[in-house]
Amino acid sequence: MDWPKHRKRVSPEVQLLIEAELRKRYDSGATIRGRMEVSGRSFGYVRRRLVATGVTFRPRGGNMCPSPRSADSGPQAPR
């Protein structure tokens, strides 16, 4: 996608295209900061566009997949 120039007002039609692209990439695992760098827009702009699409944000801190040790329901030893 060709991103509009920074500090230029975009039409509602282009805004919808931007939101759809951001949502698609975020849902497929891209980060807000990654989208920020690609688009040349601010973190706040990208986040607001995602909020407008109704996206459910992932928790902060990266990949939080459960470790194999937490798969069992028993108590874990301190590290």
C-alpha positions in Angstrom: 0.0 0.0 0.0 1.2 3.5 -0.8 0.9 5.4 2.5 -0.3 9.0 2.3 2.3 11.7 3.0 2.8 12.6 6.7 0.8 15.6 7.8 -1.6 15.4 4.8 -5.3 15.1 5.4 -6.8 11.9 3.9 -10.2 11.3 2.5 -12.7 9.1 4.3 -12.3 6.4 1.6 -8.5 6.3 2.0 -8.9 6.3 5.8 -11.0 3.2 5.6 -8.3 1.5 3.4 -5.6 2.5 5.9 -7.7 1.1 8.8 -8.4 -2.2 7.0 -4.7 -2.6 6.1 -3.5 -1.8 9.7 -6.1 -4.2 11.1 -5.2 -7.0 8.7 -1.5 -6.7 9.6 -2.1 -6.4 13.3 -4.3 -9.4 13.4 -1.7 -11.4 11.5 0.9 -10.6 14.2 2.5 -7.3 13.3 3.2 -4.9 16.1 2.0 -1.3 16.4 5.6 -0.1 16.3 6.2 -2.1 13.2 3.2 -0.6 11.5 4.4 2.8 12.7 7.7 2.4 11.0 6.3 1.1 7.7 3.6 3.8 7.5 5.7 6.7 8.7 2.9 7.6 11.1 3.1 8.1 14.8 2.3 5.3 17.4 -0.8 7.3 18.5 -2.1 7.5 14.9 -1.7 3.8 14.3 -3.2 2.9 17.6 -6.2 5.3 17.1 -6.8 3.7 13.6 -6.8 0.3 15.2 -9.2 1.4 18.0 -11.5 2.7 15.3 -11.7 -0.8 13.7 -12.6 -2.4 17.1 -9.4 -4.5 17.3 -8.7 -6.4 20.5 -5.2 -5.5 21.6 -2.7 -8.1 22.6 -1.1 -7.8 26.0 2.2 -5.9 26.2 5.4 -7.7 26.5 5.7 -9.8 23.4 4.9 -13.4 22.8 3.3 -14.7 26.0 2.9 -18.4 24.9 2.7 -20.7 27.9 5.9 -22.6 28.6 5.8 -26.4 28.5 6.2 -26.4 32.4 3.0 -24.5 32.8 1.0 -27.0 30.8 0.5 -29.2 33.9 -1.7 -27.9 36.6 0.7 -28.7 39.4 2.7 -26.2 41.4 5.9 -24.8 39.9 9.2 -24.6 41.7 10.5 -21.0 42.2 13.2 -20.0 39.7 
